[in-house]
Amino acid sequence: MLDYSRPQILIVDDTPLNIRVLSEALKSDYSVVAATSGAKALQLCAKQKPDLILLDVMMPEMDGHEVMRRLHIDPTMTSIPVIFVTALSDVEDEEKGLLLGAVDYITKPFNPTLVRARVRNHLELKQHRDNLEAEIQRRSEQLLEARQDQARLEGELDTARRLQLSMLRERTRNFQDRAELSAFLNPAKSVGGDLFDYAVFGEKLLLCLGDVSDKGTGAALFMVKTLTLFRALLETDKQPDRLLTRLNNALCQFNDEYMFVTMVCCLIDLENGQFCWASGGHEPLLRFGSGMAEFLAQETGPALGLMEDSSFPLHQGALSQGQGLVLYSDGVTEAQADDGVVFGEERFCQAVTELQNPDAQEVCDQLLDRIGSFVLGAEQFDDLTVVAVSWKGVAGA
């Protein structure tokens, strides 16, 4: 009975004496089976898959070379190492056997000690090869699983991205032929933390733009929370400073992760161009029109979500006919080229200044074009968000 805990050696020889001598040399260390013909050898190989074959060349009906060829046809047996054991001792015969795929060549009469040494060496090599193949298979399966997990994650993130973006308002909007709005939001990752919103109350247009700390999924969830609370608060208050105060207090509740959002909120009177705004740690507004662009000085309150009962100073301003405002996240001014240089406020202002009598869409297009040309394909590290609104002036004026 075979001991399957030990390596199995198949001896193939049409001479029983040769089989007996080889078996005696190997049986103390290995499980030995034998076949006296090539056909029987192939049957045993298919059934038992030995670890190594000692194969005679000169056999009737099917010689060792033909056995070797048939072994290599079957993909389940090509990895079995074969050592030819034969009386053919010419160099040409040995070369032919090795070219057929044999791992070694032993000539008769053989030395049992040499046979044991060669069998041992080739079984060790086979074990190393099997271990390597098993490790490659294991790593390949891990890589496949990782790729499948990555594909699922990317699919989930793509869904999350579309759901998140679907919460935002339209990117372009005309308000009673008094004003036009255009916006873009490009997250640095699949999902981001920037947000913008707007609403019309009679003759008043309310705008807000926020930038959540950090990036990725956590920031996206906090962005959704911020936007949801902001819209809920609009039901009872439209004044920018009061809105930021109430939103800040709401975000401070249950904020164990100490997430925060910088935000600017602006209320524009569409009848006369008067506007007021308040900021919680956010970038200043940019006023543009007629070949000019300027950042509006402001005093800001803190970022929202960190300190309850904070105040947010209210500022006043006015737009002339054809002028407008730009709200933006710091991903715009801090967009980096490969050399680490940032786009900056000066380039931002210059890009808008170059436009003569621009509308909101032209401002957004110009900024996107200039930022893209500046970074030249460098990796985007922060979300990019811009909301531009142009005021057309008093109706009939």
C-alpha angles and dihedrals in degrees: 000000000000120000103221091189089074128062112272121231122196115205115199116190134130090219112081091203092060090049091051094049093048092045092052090051094051110027095088091065105023144038105251129204126174142205127191096202140039093242092053090047092056091049092052092046092053092049104038107020098216120214093233138005128215101201130191115215104206107062130138122256095005119027126205094262091058091047088053092051092051092047089056092051091063110071090206091062105035091093095058108107114234126202115194112223108190147140090236103106104167117119089237091057092049091048091050091052093049092047089054088059106268115150095212144003125222121185126213132278087049134193110238091213091054090047091053092049094050093045090050093049094049093046089053090050090049091050091051090048092047091049091049092048091048090050091048089050091048092048091046091053090048090050091049091049090047091050091048090049090047091050091050091047092049089050091050092046091049089053090047090049093052092046091048094048090046088064091063125087124256114294093230128035140166116212114208089310086288098099142006127215131199128177142175132191121188113180117213089221133027089281127021147192102236120105140176133187140174138185137180122228109183105297093348126095116200119200132183135176126186138185118202120212115257126009139256132034098343092051091046092054091048089048090055090048091049094048092047093051092045092055092046091053091051088072090072108022138032102172108112098222094047092044092054091047093053093041091050092052091049093049092050090063115097092353097145092153091057092230115168141183131212112218143178122201123192132184117200125193103221092200099060107009094245114144141177131197145180130200135207103202092312134137118274122265118259117222115202142176144113094030095312136105129178138172113236116234113239145168111226135204121224126287111280121259102036110075125032122223093022120158127230116203116233118227130196131216144153138224125216120214110291094018126115147176133247123208115190145163124245089252086081099055092034097049105134134216120214091269091058096252112140127225090239136187094283095059089042092054093043093052091056094040091059091064115089114214093341126185123220094267092053091051092053093045091049093050094047091049095047095046091048092050091047099051093040095205097317116154113279109237100179139034115267117216131166131172116187125184125185121199116216096198135241114338111258093009 
